[in-house]
Amino acid sequence: MFPCGNDNDAKKVVSDICVDFGFDPVDIGSIEGSRELEPMCILWVKIGFMTGSWTHAFKLLRR
């Protein structure tokens, strides 16, 4: 999950919920980060419609 926003307390709450669900959240900064997230969502939806499956995901690989 990639939380972003201008309220650090809210991002902490969201990140904690993500961790509870087994995700490794990566804070991508202020609300301007949503500009990068929106095209990722569109791509995710397009893949879902093209394949008829909604079990795909993106993963951040780190070294």
N, CA and C of each residue as an Amber inpcrd file, in Angstrom:
protein
   189
   0.8280000  -1.1700000   0.0000000   0.0000000   0.0000000   0.0000000
   0.8770000   1.2400000   0.0000000   0.3770000   2.2710000  -0.6220000
   1.1450000   3.4990000  -0.7760000   0.3550000   4.6950000  -0.2400000
   0.3130000   4.8770000   1.0760000  -0.4230000   6.0220000   1.6110000
   0.2880000   7.3340000   1.2880000  -0.5000000   8.3640000   1.0570000
   0.0400000   9.7080000   0.8770000  -0.9860000  10.6940000   1.4180000
  -0.5350000  11.8680000   1.7510000  -1.4440000  12.8960000   2.2520000
  -0.6960000  13.9070000   3.0940000  -1.4020000  14.9490000   3.4710000
  -0.7900000  16.0350000   4.2250000  -0.9830000  15.9110000   5.7290000
  -1.7200000  14.8960000   6.1760000  -1.9830000  14.7040000   7.6050000
  -1.1840000  13.4820000   8.0800000  -0.0550000  13.7440000   8.7220000
   0.8110000  12.6430000   9.1410000   0.1460000  11.7170000  10.1410000
  -0.7080000  12.2590000  11.0210000  -1.4130000  11.3930000  11.9790000
  -2.3600000  10.4480000  11.2580000  -3.0540000  10.9440000  10.2510000
  -3.9780000  10.0970000   9.4880000  -3.2060000   9.0230000   8.7140000
  -2.0700000   9.3960000   8.1340000  -1.2660000   8.4000000   7.4180000
  -0.7730000   7.3130000   8.3610000  -0.4590000   7.6780000   9.5920000
  -0.0240000   6.6870000  10.5890000  -1.1490000   5.7010000  10.8790000
  -2.3690000   6.2230000  11.0460000  -3.5230000   5.3490000  11.3050000
  -3.7360000   4.4010000  10.1280000  -3.7080000   4.9400000   8.9220000
  -3.9100000   4.1170000   7.7250000  -2.7910000   3.0840000   7.5920000
  -1.5600000   3.4990000   7.8270000  -0.4300000   2.5640000   7.7370000
  -0.5540000   1.4370000   8.7540000  -0.9930000   1.7660000   9.9730000
  -1.1870000   0.7320000  10.9900000  -2.2590000  -0.2660000  10.5710000
  -3.3250000   0.2250000   9.9640000  -4.3880000  -0.6730000   9.4780000
  -3.8380000  -1.5680000   8.3730000  -3.0460000  -0.9940000   7.4700000
  -2.4370000  -1.7870000   6.3960000  -1.5710000  -2.9030000   6.9630000
  -0.7700000  -2.5750000   7.9690000   0.0840000  -3.5830000   8.6090000
  -0.7750000  -4.6800000   9.2330000  -1.8790000  -4.2980000   9.8850000
  -2.7870000  -5.2860000  10.4840000  -3.3220000  -6.2630000   9.4470000
  -3.4760000  -5.7950000   8.2000000  -3.9740000  -6.6530000   7.1230000
  -2.8530000  -7.3740000   6.3820000  -1.6000000  -7.1870000   6.8380000
  -0.4930000  -7.9210000   6.2650000   0.2670000  -7.1930000   5.1590000
  -0.0290000  -5.9320000   4.9460000   0.6750000  -5.1570000   3.9290000
   1.8720000  -4.4380000   4.5340000   2.8050000  -4.0650000   3.6820000
   3.9780000  -3.2950000   4.0800000   3.8350000  -1.9030000   3.4580000
   3.1770000  -0.9720000   4.1530000   2.9130000   0.3400000   3.5520000
   4.1930000   1.1350000   3.3210000   4.1920000   1.9110000   2.2330000
   5.3060000   2.7850000   1.8940000   4.7310000   4.1960000   1.7570000
   5.0680000   5.0650000   2.6800000   4.5920000   6.4460000   2.6610000
   5.2600000   7.1690000   1.4980000   4.4580000   7.6440000   0.5500000
   5.0410000   8.3170000  -0.6110000   4.9380000   9.8360000  -0.5080000
   4.6650000  10.3340000   0.6860000   4.7430000  11.7740000   0.9010000
   3.4050000  12.4770000   0.9460000   3.4280000  13.7150000   0.4760000
   2.2470000  14.5770000   0.5650000   1.1790000  14.1550000  -0.4340000
   0.0760000  14.8820000  -0.4310000  -1.0620000  14.5640000  -1.2960000
  -0.6790000  14.5920000  -2.7720000   0.3800000  15.3170000  -3.1180000
   0.8200000  15.3440000  -4.5070000   1.1880000  13.9440000  -5.0080000
   1.5240000  13.0320000  -4.1050000   1.8260000  11.6560000  -4.4820000
   0.6520000  10.9280000  -5.1010000  -0.5480000  11.4210000  -4.8710000
  -1.7270000  10.7700000  -5.4660000  -1.6870000  10.8360000  -6.9850000
  -0.9370000  11.7730000  -7.5250000  -0.8190000  11.8660000  -8.9890000
  -0.1720000  10.6170000  -9.5760000   0.6960000   9.9940000  -8.8320000
   1.3080000   8.7500000  -9.3070000   0.4210000   7.5400000  -9.0290000
  -0.3750000   7.6050000  -7.9820000  -1.2280000   6.4710000  -7.6270000
  -2.4200000   6.3170000  -8.5690000  -2.9710000   7.4220000  -9.0440000
  -4.1620000   7.3530000  -9.8990000  -3.9150000   6.5660000 -11.1860000
  -2.8130000   6.7900000 -11.9040000  -2.5740000   5.9660000 -13.1050000
  -2.3540000   4.4860000 -12.7710000  -1.7760000   4.2020000 -11.5990000
  -1.6170000   2.7980000 -11.2020000  -2.9790000   2.1400000 -11.0310000
  -3.9210000   2.8710000 -10.4650000  -5.2790000   2.3300000 -10.2880000
  -5.9400000   2.0810000 -11.6370000  -5.7870000   3.0290000 -12.5490000
  -6.3710000   2.8620000 -13.8820000  -5.7850000   1.6230000 -14.5590000
  -4.4760000   1.4320000 -14.4450000  -3.8440000   0.2490000 -15.0230000
  -4.3730000  -1.0210000 -14.3780000  -4.5300000  -1.0110000 -13.0580000
  -5.0450000  -2.1870000 -12.3430000  -6.4470000  -2.5420000 -12.8440000
  -7.2960000  -1.5250000 -13.0140000  -8.6660000  -1.7590000 -13.4950000
  -8.6440000  -2.2620000 -14.9320000  -7.8030000  -1.6660000 -15.7750000
  -7.7280000  -2.1040000 -17.1720000  -7.3350000  -3.5710000 -17.2720000
  -6.3340000  -3.9870000 -16.5000000  -5.9200000  -5.3890000 -16.5000000
  -7.0740000  -6.2830000 -16.0490000  -7.8070000  -5.8370000 -15.0310000
  -8.9470000  -6.6150000 -14.5520000 -10.0110000  -6.8200000 -15.6120000
 -10.3610000  -5.7450000 -16.3360000 -11.3620000  -5.8690000 -17.3970000
 -10.8570000  -6.7230000 -18.5530000  -9.5760000  -6.5840000 -18.8780000
  -9.0230000  -7.3510000 -20.0030000  -8.9510000  -8.8420000 -19.7060000
  -8.6540000  -9.1940000 -18.4660000  -8.4690000 -10.6080000 -18.1180000
  -9.7050000 -11.2280000 -17.4830000 -10.6170000 -10.3890000 -17.0010000
 -11.7760000 -10.9100000 -16.2930000 -11.4350000 -11.4170000 -14.9060000
 -10.2620000 -11.0720000 -14.4270000  -9.8070000 -11.5090000 -13.1100000
  -9.3600000 -10.2990000 -12.3010000  -9.6190000 -10.3360000 -11.0150000
  -9.2860000  -9.2130000 -10.1390000  -8.3400000  -9.6410000  -9.0290000
  -7.5420000 -10.6650000  -9.3090000  -6.6340000 -11.1860000  -8.2920000
  -5.1860000 -10.7340000  -8.5040000  -4.9750000  -9.7340000  -9.3320000
  -3.6340000  -9.2340000  -9.5930000  -3.3000000  -8.0840000  -8.6360000
  -2.0080000  -7.7810000  -8.5540000  -1.5560000  -6.7040000  -7.6610000
  -0.2030000  -6.1860000  -8.1330000   0.1570000  -5.0330000  -7.6160000
   1.4900000  -4.4820000  -7.8370000   2.3070000  -4.7120000  -6.5740000
   3.5960000  -4.9190000  -6.7460000   4.4620000  -5.1090000  -5.5980000
   5.7180000  -4.2660000  -5.7890000   6.1120000  -3.6150000  -4.7330000
   7.3400000  -2.8320000  -4.7360000   8.4850000  -3.7550000  -4.3410000
   9.4750000  -3.8740000  -5.1940000  10.6430000  -4.6990000  -4.8890000
  11.7430000  -3.7810000  -4.3860000  12.3310000  -4.1430000  -3.2580000
  13.4000000  -3.3370000  -2.6750000  14.6650000  -4.1520000  -2.5810000
  15.7660000  -3.4600000  -2.6390000  17.0480000  -4.1300000  -2.4640000
  17.5180000  -3.9940000  -1.0680000
